[in-house]
Amino acid sequence: MILRKFATSLSAKLLVMTILFVMLAEVLIFAPSVARFRQTWLEQRMAAGHLAALTIEAAPDQMVTEELETKLLAHVGAYSVDLELPDERIYMLSTTPTPPVAQAYDLRRAMWFDMIVDAVALLVRREDRVIRVFGASPKDGRAEVELILDEAPLRAEMIDFAERILALSVLISLITAGLVFLSLNGLMVRPMQRITASMMAFRRDPEDLSATLPPTGRADEIGMAQRELIDMQASLRAALRQRERLAALGTAVTKINHDLRNILSTAALVSERLAVSEDPEVRRVTPRLMQAIDRAVELCSQTLAYSRDGTLPLRRAAVPLAEMVEEVGAELAPAAGAGVALVNRVPRELRVQADREQLSRALANLARNALEAGATEVTVAAAPPAGDDGRLALTVSDNGPGLAPRARENLFQPFAGSARAGGTGLGLAIAREVARAHGGDIRLAGSDSRGTCFVLELPMAGSPSS
């Protein structure tokens, strides 16, 4: 089982590939080495033939005995030696009869590719041949030497050399492969195994902190992957905890929703009596109080529907934007205080296909966030769409100090994107959810020390996207 597991592991594949690649490199080195050995062997024979032929000059009348000639040729390992000196003198040693030559080789014109081909052909050839070799003498480049000799001794020595090279290559391959394997196993395989084990342990139990990898100082890709995995696991743990809290909160909201609606209904019944009060101020504020209670009851109903269905229930209608913005301004006026203004620059003729209560809630959230961040003026503007997509851009800009870096990083994230201490960050999250439920979206157009601007994209009344 252990052997089978190792055979299918990355370590085994890495070891096998390393051995194969090193052996391939050795093969590429082997062929030129054998060719060079053949070339050197032939040049040594030519140098020996040069020296043997020069003995003729020391012989009486430049004639050697047959016995000496046989010994000289045996020393060279050739059937005949022809030496042509620069002064056109020619010395010859030969046996009688000279066997027929199977092939001739001119070492002066031998190219490296031809040498490799000839060396490999000699290694695989089985029959013994007699060859003729000629070229410049290694002892004197001006002298020409020609030899006729058997190819069998050369082939025997080449085979012996090849066997030594092959054994050395295998040894080098194993040592190199082992060193490379140990290095890569420590640098890559084991860290990847730890990363994989951490991912599997995290999948089984995200709350198990023992599955978290220790911090690493590696600056390469493995270290980057390990740090990203640590950050991702921490983020997922936080998201799962937040999801659990939100689920518990949703369950609690669902349980108290019924009781809250009963309380609001009782408040509505009591408020109806205020409408017949003799106090003019009471009669003036009673409609607004009734409207606020109705909206609270409607919000409870929508919250219950959303917690059950997971989507916002919408009642679409053609909504006059300018009128809705005025209502939002009147709603925020009591809490905004003196010196704070909501500037309405929406054309009177503009209408959008939307749920009036939900869109009013999203717009109120954007304006309330701006006021709570320190703005003294919030401007709402819109223009008909320039394209054919049937969508308009509703801009909500303020003169506040701009968004903090933390708010920018966690924009539109509940409980994380608040720009003020103690805030929940739900305002922007709810506004985006409302916009997307209508088939639009919301984005941050810009934020600096001069203020912040959000763009709320909405479908026009009667557009295909609505």
C-alpha positions as CSV (number, residue, x, y, z in Angstrom):
1,M,0.0,0.0,0.0
2,I,2.8,2.4,0.9
3,L,4.8,1.5,-2.2
4,R,1.7,2.0,-4.4
5,K,0.9,5.4,-2.7
6,F,4.5,6.5,-3.3
7,A,4.4,5.4,-7.0
8,T,1.4,7.6,-7.7
9,S,2.8,10.6,-5.7
10,L,4.4,13.7,-7.0
11,S,7.7,12.7,-5.4
12,A,7.9,9.5,-7.5
13,K,7.1,11.3,-10.7
14,L,9.7,14.0,-9.9
15,L,12.3,11.3,-9.2
16,V,11.6,9.4,-12.5
17,M,11.5,12.6,-14.6
18,T,14.8,13.8,-13.1
19,I,16.5,10.4,-13.9
20,L,15.2,10.5,-17.4
21,F,16.3,14.0,-18.1
22,V,19.8,13.4,-16.7
23,M,20.1,10.3,-18.8
24,L,19.0,12.2,-21.9
25,A,21.7,14.8,-21.1
26,E,24.2,12.0,-20.8
27,V,23.2,10.5,-24.1
28,L,23.7,13.8,-25.8
29,I,27.2,13.8,-24.2
30,F,27.9,10.1,-25.0
31,A,27.8,10.3,-28.8
32,P,30.3,13.1,-29.1
33,S,32.6,11.5,-26.5
34,V,32.7,8.2,-28.5
35,A,33.3,10.0,-31.7
36,R,36.2,11.9,-30.1
37,F,37.6,8.7,-28.8
38,R,37.6,7.2,-32.3
39,Q,39.2,10.3,-33.8
40,T,41.9,10.3,-31.1
41,W,42.6,6.5,-31.5
42,L,43.1,7.0,-35.3
43,E,45.4,10.0,-34.8
44,Q,47.5,8.0,-32.4
45,R,47.9,5.3,-35.0
46,M,48.9,7.9,-37.6
47,A,51.5,9.4,-35.2
48,A,52.9,5.9,-34.5
49,G,53.0,5.2,-38.3
50,H,54.8,8.5,-38.9
51,L,57.5,7.5,-36.4
52,A,57.7,4.0,-37.7
53,A,58.2,5.2,-41.3
54,L,61.0,7.6,-40.2
55,T,63.1,4.6,-39.1
56,I,63.8,4.0,-42.7
57,E,66.1,7.1,-42.7
58,A,68.3,5.4,-40.1
59,A,68.6,2.1,-41.9
60,P,71.5,1.4,-44.2
61,D,70.7,2.5,-47.8
62,Q,67.3,3.4,-46.3
63,M,66.3,-0.2,-46.5
64,V,64.9,-2.2,-43.5
65,T,64.9,-5.9,-43.1
66,E,61.6,-7.8,-43.5
67,E,61.8,-8.8,-39.8
68,L,62.1,-5.1,-38.7
69,E,59.4,-4.0,-41.0
70,T,57.0,-6.6,-39.6
71,K,57.8,-5.5,-36.0
72,L,57.2,-1.8,-37.0
73,L,53.9,-2.6,-38.6
74,A,52.9,-4.7,-35.6
75,H,53.8,-1.8,-33.3
76,V,51.6,0.5,-35.4
77,G,48.9,-2.1,-35.8
78,A,48.6,-1.6,-39.5
79,Y,49.1,-3.6,-42.7
80,S,50.9,-0.7,-44.4
81,V,52.2,2.8,-43.7
82,D,52.8,5.5,-46.3
83,L,54.6,8.7,-45.2
84,E,54.9,11.7,-47.6
85,L,57.2,14.4,-46.3
86,P,57.1,18.1,-47.4
87,D,60.3,17.6,-49.5
88,E,58.3,15.0,-51.5
89,R,60.2,12.1,-50.0
90,I,58.0,9.0,-49.5
91,Y,58.6,6.2,-47.0
92,M,56.6,3.0,-47.2
93,L,56.1,0.0,-44.9
94,S,53.9,-2.8,-45.9
95,T,53.2,-6.5,-45.8
96,T,52.6,-8.7,-48.7
97,P,49.8,-9.2,-49.7
98,T,47.8,-6.3,-48.4
99,P,44.1,-7.3,-47.7
100,P,41.4,-5.5,-49.7
101,V,40.1,-2.2,-48.2
102,A,36.4,-2.0,-47.3
103,Q,36.3,1.8,-46.8
104,A,38.5,4.9,-46.7
105,Y,38.4,7.8,-44.3
106,D,39.9,11.2,-44.9
107,L,40.5,12.7,-41.4
108,R,41.3,16.1,-42.9
109,R,37.8,16.6,-44.1
110,A,35.9,14.9,-41.3
111,M,33.0,17.0,-39.9
112,W,31.7,16.6,-36.3
113,F,28.4,15.1,-37.5
114,D,30.2,12.7,-39.9
115,M,32.5,11.6,-37.0
116,I,29.5,10.9,-34.7
117,V,27.7,8.9,-37.5
118,D,30.9,6.9,-38.2
119,A,31.5,6.2,-34.5
120,V,27.9,5.0,-33.9
121,A,28.0,2.9,-37.0
122,L,31.2,1.2,-35.9
123,L,29.7,0.3,-32.5
124,V,26.7,-1.4,-34.0
125,R,28.6,-3.1,-36.8
126,R,29.3,-6.8,-36.3
127,E,31.7,-7.7,-39.2
128,D,35.4,-7.0,-39.1
129,R,36.7,-4.8,-41.9
130,V,40.0,-3.4,-43.2
131,I,40.0,0.4,-43.6
132,R,42.3,3.0,-45.1
133,V,42.9,6.2,-43.1
134,F,44.8,9.1,-44.4
135,G,45.4,12.7,-43.3
136,A,47.9,15.1,-41.9
137,S,50.3,13.7,-39.3
138,P,49.8,14.7,-35.7
139,K,53.6,15.0,-35.4
140,D,54.0,17.3,-38.4
141,G,51.0,19.0,-40.1
142,R,53.0,19.2,-43.4
143,A,53.4,15.5,-43.6
144,E,50.8,13.1,-45.0
145,V,50.2,9.7,-43.5
146,E,48.2,6.9,-44.9
147,L,47.4,3.7,-43.0
148,I,45.7,0.4,-43.9
149,L,44.6,-1.4,-40.7
150,D,42.0,-3.6,-39.2
151,E,38.9,-2.0,-37.6
152,A,38.3,-4.7,-35.0
153,P,40.9,-3.4,-32.4
154,L,39.3,0.1,-32.7
155,R,35.8,-1.3,-32.2
156,A,36.9,-3.4,-29.2
157,E,38.5,-0.4,-27.4
158,M,35.5,1.8,-28.3
159,I,33.1,-0.8,-26.8
160,D,35.2,-0.8,-23.6
161,F,35.2,3.0,-23.5
162,A,31.5,3.1,-24.1
163,E,30.8,0.7,-21.3
164,R,32.8,2.8,-18.9
165,I,31.1,6.0,-20.0
166,L,27.7,4.3,-19.7
167,A,28.4,3.1,-16.1
168,L,29.7,6.5,-15.2
169,S,26.6,8.1,-16.7
170,V,24.3,5.9,-14.8
171,L,26.2,6.7,-11.6
172,I,26.1,10.5,-12.3
173,S,22.4,10.3,-13.2
174,L,21.5,8.5,-10.0
175,I,23.6,10.9,-7.8
176,T,22.3,14.0,-9.7
177,A,18.7,12.7,-9.6
178,G,18.9,12.0,-5.9
179,L,20.3,15.5,-5.1
180,V,17.7,17.2,-7.3
181,F,14.9,15.0,-5.9
182,L,16.0,15.8,-2.3
183,S,16.2,19.5,-3.1
184,L,12.9,19.8,-4.9
185,N,11.2,17.5,-2.4
186,G,12.3,19.9,0.4
187,L,11.5,23.1,-1.5
188,M,8.3,22.1,-3.3
189,V,6.8,18.7,-2.6
190,R,6.7,18.8,1.2
191,P,5.4,22.4,1.4
192,M,2.7,21.5,-1.1
193,Q,1.8,18.4,1.0
194,R,1.5,20.7,4.1
195,I,-0.6,23.1,2.1
196,T,-2.9,20.3,0.9
197,A,-3.1,18.8,4.4
198,S,-4.1,22.2,5.7
199,M,-6.8,22.6,3.1
200,M,-8.2,19.1,3.8
201,A,-8.2,19.7,7.5
202,F,-9.9,23.1,7.0
203,R,-12.6,21.5,4.9
204,R,-13.3,19.0,7.6
205,D,-13.4,21.5,10.4
206,P,-13.0,25.2,9.6
207,E,-12.8,26.1,13.3
208,D,-9.9,23.8,14.0
209,L,-7.0,26.3,14.4
210,S,-4.4,23.5,14.4
211,A,-5.0,23.1,10.7
212,T,-3.6,26.6,10.1
213,L,-0.1,26.7,8.6
214,P,2.6,28.5,10.5
215,P,3.8,31.9,9.1
216,T,6.6,31.6,6.5
217,G,9.3,34.0,5.4
218,R,9.7,32.5,1.9
219,A,9.5,35.1,-0.8
220,D,8.9,32.6,-3.7
221,E,5.6,31.3,-5.1
222,I,5.3,28.6,-2.5
223,G,5.6,31.1,0.3
224,M,3.1,33.4,-1.4
225,A,0.6,30.5,-1.8
226,Q,1.1,29.6,1.9
227,R,0.5,33.2,3.0
228,E,-2.6,33.6,0.7
229,L,-4.0,30.3,2.1
230,I,-3.5,31.5,5.7
231,D,-5.3,34.8,4.9
232,M,-8.0,33.0,3.0
233,Q,-8.7,30.6,5.9
234,A,-8.8,33.5,8.3
235,S,-11.2,35.4,6.1
236,L,-13.4,32.3,5.6
237,R,-13.5,31.7,9.3
238,A,-14.6,35.3,9.9
239,A,-17.2,35.0,7.2
240,L,-18.6,31.8,8.6
241,R,-18.8,33.3,12.1
242,Q,-20.5,36.3,10.7
243,R,-22.9,34.1,8.7
244,E,-23.7,32.2,11.9
245,R,-24.4,35.5,13.7
246,L,-26.5,36.7,10.8
247,A,-28.4,33.4,10.8
248,A,-29.1,33.7,14.5
249,L,-30.0,37.3,14.0
250,G,-32.4,36.4,11.2
251,T,-34.0,33.7,13.4
252,A,-34.4,36.2,16.2
253,V,-35.9,38.8,13.8
254,T,-38.4,36.3,12.5
255,K,-39.5,35.4,16.0
256,I,-40.0,39.0,17.2
257,N,-41.5,40.2,13.9
258,H,-45.0,39.1,14.8
259,D,-44.9,40.7,18.2
260,L,-43.4,43.9,16.8
261,R,-46.2,44.1,14.2
262,N,-48.8,43.8,17.0
263,I,-47.1,46.6,18.9
264,L,-47.0,48.8,15.9
265,S,-50.7,48.0,15.1
266,T,-51.6,49.1,18.7
267,A,-49.5,52.3,18.2
268,A,-51.4,52.9,14.9
269,L,-54.8,52.6,16.6
270,V,-53.7,55.0,19.4
271,S,-52.4,57.4,16.9
272,E,-55.7,57.5,15.0
273,R,-57.2,59.2,18.0
274,L,-54.6,62.0,17.7
275,A,-56.2,63.0,14.4
276,V,-59.3,64.3,16.2
277,S,-57.2,66.2,18.8
278,E,-58.1,69.9,19.2
279,D,-54.4,70.8,19.3
280,P,-53.5,72.1,15.8
281,E,-49.8,71.0,16.1
282,V,-50.9,67.4,17.1
283,R,-53.2,67.3,14.1
284,R,-50.4,68.5,11.9
285,V,-47.8,65.9,12.9
286,T,-50.3,63.0,13.2
287,P,-50.3,62.1,9.4
288,R,-46.5,62.0,9.4
289,L,-46.6,59.8,12.5
290,M,-49.1,57.5,10.9
291,Q,-47.1,57.3,7.7
292,A,-43.9,56.4,9.7
293,I,-45.8,53.6,11.6
294,D,-47.2,52.2,8.3
295,R,-43.7,52.1,6.9
296,A,-42.4,50.3,10.0
297,V,-45.2,47.7,9.6
298,E,-44.4,47.3,5.9
299,L,-40.7,47.0,6.8
300,C,-41.5,44.2,9.2
301,S,-43.6,42.4,6.6
302,Q,-40.8,42.7,4.0
303,T,-38.2,41.5,6.5
304,L,-40.2,38.5,7.2
305,A,-40.7,37.8,3.5
306,Y,-37.0,38.3,2.8
307,S,-35.9,36.0,5.6
308,R,-38.2,33.3,4.2
309,D,-37.6,33.8,0.5
310,G,-34.0,35.2,0.4
311,T,-35.0,38.0,-2.1
312,L,-36.6,41.4,-1.7
313,P,-40.3,41.4,-2.6
314,L,-41.0,44.3,-5.0
315,R,-44.1,46.0,-6.1
316,R,-43.1,47.9,-9.2
317,A,-44.8,51.0,-10.4
318,A,-43.8,54.2,-12.3
319,V,-42.3,56.3,-9.6
320,P,-41.7,60.1,-10.0
321,L,-38.2,60.6,-8.8
322,A,-38.3,64.3,-7.9
323,E,-41.4,63.7,-5.7
324,M,-39.7,60.8,-4.0
325,V,-36.5,62.8,-3.3
326,E,-38.6,65.5,-1.6
327,E,-40.3,62.9,0.6
328,V,-36.8,61.6,1.6
329,G,-35.7,65.1,2.4
330,A,-38.8,65.7,4.6
331,E,-38.1,62.4,6.4
332,L,-34.5,63.3,7.2
333,A,-35.2,66.9,8.0
334,P,-36.0,66.4,11.7
335,A,-32.8,64.4,12.4
336,A,-30.6,66.4,10.1
337,G,-30.9,69.7,12.1
338,A,-30.5,73.3,11.0
339,G,-28.0,74.2,8.4
340,V,-28.3,70.8,6.6
341,A,-29.9,70.6,3.2
342,L,-31.0,67.9,0.7
343,V,-30.7,69.5,-2.7
344,N,-33.1,68.1,-5.3
345,R,-31.9,68.4,-8.9
346,V,-34.0,65.7,-10.4
347,P,-36.1,66.7,-13.3
348,R,-39.8,66.6,-12.6
349,E,-40.6,64.5,-15.7
350,L,-38.3,61.6,-14.8
351,R,-39.9,58.4,-13.7
352,V,-38.4,55.0,-12.9
353,Q,-40.0,51.5,-12.8
354,A,-39.4,50.6,-9.1
355,D,-40.8,49.8,-5.7
356,R,-41.3,53.2,-4.2
357,E,-40.9,52.2,-0.6
358,Q,-37.7,50.1,-1.3
359,L,-36.1,52.8,-3.5
360,S,-37.0,55.5,-1.0
361,R,-35.3,53.4,1.7
362,A,-32.1,53.0,-0.4
363,L,-32.0,56.7,-1.2
364,A,-32.6,57.6,2.5
365,N,-29.7,55.3,3.5
366,L,-27.3,57.0,1.1
367,A,-28.3,60.4,2.3
368,R,-28.3,59.5,6.0
369,N,-24.8,57.9,5.7
370,A,-23.5,61.2,4.1
371,L,-25.0,63.3,6.9
372,E,-23.7,61.0,9.6
373,A,-20.2,61.2,8.1
374,G,-20.2,65.0,8.5
375,A,-21.8,66.4,5.3
376,T,-23.9,69.5,5.5
377,E,-25.3,69.2,1.9
378,V,-26.5,66.2,0.0
379,T,-27.3,66.7,-3.7
380,V,-29.4,64.2,-5.7
381,A,-29.3,64.6,-9.5
382,A,-30.4,62.6,-12.5
383,A,-30.6,62.8,-16.2
384,P,-32.3,60.7,-18.9
385,P,-30.1,57.8,-20.2
386,A,-27.9,58.6,-23.2
387,G,-27.8,55.0,-24.5
388,D,-30.4,52.5,-25.6
389,D,-30.3,50.4,-22.4
390,G,-33.2,52.3,-20.8
391,R,-31.3,53.0,-17.5
392,L,-30.6,56.3,-15.8
393,A,-27.9,57.2,-13.4
394,L,-29.1,58.8,-10.1
395,T,-26.1,60.5,-8.4
396,V,-26.0,61.1,-4.7
397,S,-23.1,63.5,-3.8
398,D,-22.2,65.3,-0.6
399,N,-19.6,67.8,0.7
400,G,-18.3,65.6,3.5
401,P,-14.7,64.7,4.3
402,G,-14.7,61.6,2.1
403,L,-14.6,57.9,2.9
404,A,-12.0,56.5,5.3
405,P,-9.6,53.8,3.9
406,R,-11.3,51.1,6.0
407,A,-14.7,52.0,4.6
408,R,-13.2,51.9,1.0
409,E,-11.8,48.5,1.5
410,N,-15.0,47.0,2.9
411,L,-17.5,49.0,0.8
412,F,-21.0,47.4,0.6
413,Q,-20.1,44.7,3.2
414,P,-22.5,44.4,6.1
415,F,-20.9,45.0,9.6
416,A,-17.6,45.9,8.0
417,G,-18.0,48.9,5.7
418,S,-19.1,51.6,8.2
419,A,-17.4,55.0,8.0
420,R,-18.1,55.9,11.6
421,A,-17.4,54.3,15.0
422,G,-20.3,52.1,16.2
423,G,-21.9,51.9,12.7
424,T,-23.1,48.6,11.2
425,G,-22.3,49.3,7.5
426,L,-25.8,48.1,6.6
427,G,-26.9,51.3,4.8
428,L,-24.8,50.8,1.7
429,A,-25.3,47.0,1.7
430,I,-29.1,47.5,1.8
431,A,-28.9,50.2,-0.9
432,R,-26.9,47.8,-3.2
433,E,-29.4,45.0,-2.6
434,V,-32.3,47.2,-3.4
435,A,-30.6,48.4,-6.6
436,R,-29.8,44.9,-7.8
437,A,-33.2,43.7,-7.0
438,H,-34.5,46.3,-9.4
439,G,-32.1,45.2,-12.1
440,G,-29.6,48.0,-11.5
441,D,-26.6,48.5,-9.3
442,I,-24.7,51.1,-7.2
443,R,-21.1,52.1,-7.4
444,L,-18.7,54.6,-5.9
445,A,-18.0,57.3,-8.5
446,G,-15.4,59.1,-6.3
447,S,-14.4,60.2,-2.8
448,D,-11.9,62.7,-1.6
449,S,-11.6,65.6,0.8
450,R,-14.2,67.6,-1.2
451,G,-16.9,64.9,-0.8
452,T,-18.2,61.6,-1.9
453,C,-20.4,60.6,-4.9
454,F,-22.4,57.4,-5.4
455,V,-24.1,56.5,-8.7
456,L,-27.4,54.5,-8.5
457,E,-28.3,52.9,-11.8
458,L,-32.0,52.2,-12.3
459,P,-34.3,51.1,-15.2
460,M,-36.5,53.8,-16.7
461,A,-40.3,53.4,-16.6
462,G,-41.4,51.1,-19.5
463,S,-37.8,50.1,-20.4
464,P,-37.1,46.4,-21.4
465,S,-34.9,45.9,-18.4
466,S,-37.7,46.7,-16.0
